[in-house]
Amino acid sequence: MSDAVRVLIINEPSDLGAAFRATLEHAPALRTVGEEELEEPGSTCVILAFSPEIGPAALAALRERAPQARILVAFQAADAAEIGRLAAAGADAFVARCAPPRDICAAILALARGLPLHEGDAEVPAPEAVVAESLGLTPREAEVLRFLSAGFSNKEVARRLTVSVRTVETHRLNLRRKTKTGRLKDLVQLARQIGLAPVLEGEARPLRRLAHEAHGAVPH
């Protein structure tokens, strides 16, 4: 019996492109399956669903049908409220559907292995930059979100990023506006759902790679 992770694709968009399917089907650690194999015993099964093609109600029905499967939702555009509804319906993790096919495959593997999405494959770039950009977040806003999810105060974030407290407050205000939530609890949950790992103690300048990969410089 193959140990490859089974992948069931739900409501695949017609505009996804052949490159994604080819990359997925040629990945030795993955094996695409049909719905008839969803409930069969075997290796871990990851369901890849697409939003907005799938809504919370359909996702909840899918979760009830396959409680042991992992569900990865690839979203086109979403805010914290929509991601929260999909998570409540049964989604385990999220990835931007505009991410490169290899990044999505890495996210599938990470989810199957119970790892944070950015630790799926050391050879594949982490997809959190694409996810954050799809939510409309700048690299610095994503960086601040990581600090917040780790429990840092505005003053502590400012000290570690070498910026003013007012600058951090502005970033928090932008996070609230872009994610359409004003509650810190929701922001922390959002960070977890989109694979932004919290800052570890002693991590001086997190997400430096995000800043390098961003289009253009982001002012403090």
Helices and strands as residue ranges (DSSP letters): E 5-9, H 18-25, E 30-32, G 35-37, E 45-51, H 56-65, E 70-75, H 80-89, E 93-96, H 101-113, G 117-119, H 128-134, H 139-149, H 154-161, H 165-179, H 184-193, H 208-213
